[in-house]
Amino acid sequence: MAFRPDVTVAAIVEHDGRFLMVEERAARRIVFNQPAGHLERNEDLVGAVVRETLEETGYLLVPEAVTGIYLWPHPTLDRTFLRVAFCGTVSGPDPSRRLDRCIIRACWMSREQLAARPNVLRSPLVLRCIDDYLDGARHPLSLLASLLLPTAPAGAETA
């Protein structure tokens, strides 16, 4: 069976020592996570993190750098996640925007507030991404190359 990690993106946004987070329902739990989600077909990574941040918080993200790329095998599920984390700034929020159905609210939290409640973090990636950001991890967006090709017509051969 082919190994297919779930490719996800996450936004690390800091303002006055607090980070943009979402409180969400996931696997019958209420947890905190960065604005994050899965890469969709025919989407590049930068576009995915902008879309996910808007859908989950109502804020428009302007990505500035890649803070890390993480491979995390879930300890109880037969799934592995490949997360690309971005840092940037936001404008908004748009109060008229309806958030994704699993999102309870967007909020701003300090690293200390998050670290004090490890049992309500969606995964260990939450603090790791913040810590890498605080340690100054910044890689240019040009690190990521997208070679999105037009969809081939039905029956066309592929390489």
N, C-alpha and C positions, 0 to 999 in steps of 0.2 A: 504494500500500500504506500502511496506517495506521501511524503511529509509535506504538509501545507500549513505553515503558521498563519495565524490571524494577523494581518497587518493593520496596525492602529496608529493613530496620531494623537498627540496631546498638546495643549497650550499651557505654557507657564507664563502667567501674567502677574507681575508684582506692582503694587501701588502702596506707598507709605508703609512698607513692611508687612503687607498682607497680600495673600495670593487669591486670585479668582478661582473659586471652587464651585462644584455643583453637588447638591445633595440629591441623591437619586435612588430609585428602587432597582436592585439588581439581585437576581437569584433569591428572591423572597427576603431580602435584607434591605435596610436603608443605610447607605454608605456615602462617603465623600470621595470625590475624584476630581482631577482636573477636567476641564472641558475636553472631552476625548471621544473617539469613536473609530469605526472601521473605515478603511479606504474602500471606496466604491469603484466599480468597473469604469474604465475610461476617465479616471480622475487622477490628478497628480497629488503628491503628498502635501504641497503647500495649499492647494485648493481644498483638500480634505480638511486640514486643520482650521482654515477660515470658515468653511461650511459648518463643521461640528461645533465650533465656538459660538457661531451665530445661532444655530439650532438649539443649543443647550443653555445659552445665557442671554441671548438678545444683544450681546456686544459684538461689534465688528472688529475682528482681529487684524492687525497689521504685523505679520511675522517679520522678525528681524534676524534671527539666527536659529540654528539647530543646536540644542543643548545636549542631545544624546540620542543614541540608538540602542535599544535594550531588547534582549531576548529573554523571555521569562516563561518557563514551563509551569503551568498551573499545577499546584500540588495534588489536587484531587480530580481534576478533569483531564481527559486525554486531549488537551489543547495546549499549544504553545503560542505565545503572543510576541510579535515583533513590533515594538513601539518606537516611533520616531517622535521625539519631543522638541517643540519649538518654543522660543521665547519671543515676546513681542509686546506691543501696546494695543489698547482697545479704545474705541470710542463708543458712546452709547451709555446705557442700553436703550433699546427701542421698547418702551413700555407696552406698545400695542402688539408686539410680537408674541405669538403663542410658542411656548417652549415644547421640546419633545415630550411625549406623554410619560416617559419614565422619570423625568426631572421634576423634583419637588420645588427646588429653588436654586438660584445662583446666589453666592455669598462670598464675602472676603474674609479669609482666616489667616492667622499668623502660622508660621512653622511650628511654634510652640503649642498652639491650640491643636494642631493636627497630630503632633507627636504625642500629646497627652492622651489621645484616643485611638491608639493603633488598631483596636478591634473594629472600628467603624471606617477604616480606610478600605477602598475597593481592592487594592493590592499593595504589595511592598513598593511598587513602581511610583506611587504617589509621593512618598517622602524622598525616594532616591532621585527623582527628577528635580524636586525642589532643592535638595542638597547639592546636586551637580550645578544647578543654576547659581546657587549662592556661592559655590566654589569658583564661579567665573567661567564655566564651560560655555563656550560660544564658538560655533563653526559656521562658516558662510553658507547661505542658502544654496550657493552654487555647488556645494558638496553633493547635492541631490540632482541627478539628471533624470528627466522624464523623456522617454522615447515613445510617447503615445502615438500609435499608428491608427490610421482610419480603419474603421470596421470593414473587413473583407466581405464581399458579396457571398451569399450562400453558394457552396460548392467550390469556392476558390481554394487553391492550394496554399498551405502555409509552410513556412520554413521550419 
